[in-house]
Amino acid sequence: PELAYSCLCHIKLLAQRQPGVFDEAYQLFFCRHNEPLYVKVLKLETLMVVACEKNCKDIVAELSSYVLDTDVTVAKKAVQAIGEIAVQISTSMDIASHMLLSFFETEIPYVVAAAVVVVKDILRKYPERSAEYLSAVSKCYDLVETSEAKAGVIWVIGEHGEYIDESPYLIEPLIDDYEGIQDPGI
């Protein structure tokens, strides 16, 4: 595994410096279940780098299968990778949107939290796609646990609140409890 990690680091660097060199060989970077965590994470990062218009749909589909991985780090990184690819490659938005909305349905707190952060970033670049996500994001504030995800939900509600019927009622408890919020990230 150590040799594989070292080789992957160099491959990732090559892919960053010479885009397109691994466009056809992207399947080599799919994770295997028996690989150590540090190799899986590096492979996910490499998949983000080698993604292009030709292979992005296959990569997003593969990444979505890692979201339900037993390792929380791999699951979060997979969601982040899907979001990164969606932001960089506009042709991947349809499949990425479908996958992200399915992650909200899992009701797994760390998956939903990662999806909220990714959706916030997507909506910053593609605000016209807000209608797809608003219902899912507005319902998950109580489920997410990280301050970054809670801040993401607040941002989405604040930025696109005119399209959410119950937005004043969603923000009201946050305003009432503003003094009690100890987390500086919110």
Residue pairs with C-beta under 8 A, 6 or more apart in sequence:
1 35
1 36
1 38
1 39
4 35
4 39
5 38
5 39
5 42
8 29
8 39
8 42
8 43
8 46
9 42
11 22
11 46
12 42
12 45
12 46
12 49
14 21
14 22
15 21
15 22
15 46
15 49
15 50
16 49
19 52
20 52
22 28
22 29
22 50
23 50
23 52
23 54
23 55
24 55
25 50
26 47
26 50
26 51
26 55
26 58
26 59
27 58
29 43
29 46
29 47
29 50
30 43
30 47
30 62
31 39
31 40
31 43
31 44
31 66
31 74
35 43
37 71
37 73
37 74
40 66
40 71
40 74
40 77
41 73
41 74
41 77
44 63
44 66
44 74
44 77
44 78
44 81
45 77
45 81
47 59
47 62
47 63
47 81
48 81
48 84
48 85
50 59
51 59
51 85
51 88
51 89
51 92
52 89
53 89
53 91
53 92
56 85
56 89
56 91
56 92
56 95
57 92
57 95
59 85
60 82
60 85
60 86
60 92
60 95
60 96
60 99
61 95
61 99
63 78
63 81
63 82
63 85
63 99
64 78
64 82
64 99
64 102
66 74
66 75
66 77
66 78
67 75
67 78
67 79
67 99
67 103
67 106
67 111
68 75
68 106
68 108
68 111
69 75
69 78
72 110
75 108
75 110
75 111
75 114
76 110
76 111
76 114
79 100
79 103
79 111
79 114
79 115
79 118
80 114
80 117
80 118
82 96
82 99
82 100
82 118
83 96
83 100
83 117
83 118
83 119
83 121
83 122
85 92
85 96
86 92
86 93
86 96
86 97
86 100
86 118
86 122
87 121
87 122
87 125
90 126
93 122
93 126
93 129
96 122
97 122
97 129
97 132
97 133
100 115
100 118
100 119
100 122
100 133
101 132
101 133
101 136
103 111
103 112
103 114
103 115
104 112
104 115
104 136
104 137
104 139
104 140
106 112
107 143
109 143
109 144
109 145
110 145
112 140
112 143
112 144
112 149
113 143
113 144
113 145
113 146
113 148
113 149
114 149
116 137
116 140
116 144
116 149
116 152
116 153
116 156
117 148
117 149
117 152
119 133
119 136
119 137
119 152
119 156
120 152
120 155
120 156
122 129
122 133
123 129
123 130
123 133
123 156
123 159
123 160
127 159
127 160
130 156
130 160
130 163
131 163
133 156
134 156
134 160
134 163
134 164
135 164
137 152
137 153
137 156
137 157
138 153
138 156
138 157
138 164
138 166
138 167
138 170
140 153
141 150
141 153
141 154
141 170
144 150
144 152
144 153
147 183
147 184
147 185
147 186
148 185
150 183
150 185
150 186
151 185
151 186
154 171
154 174
154 186
157 164
157 167
157 170
157 171
158 171
161 167
161 168
161 171
164 170
174 181
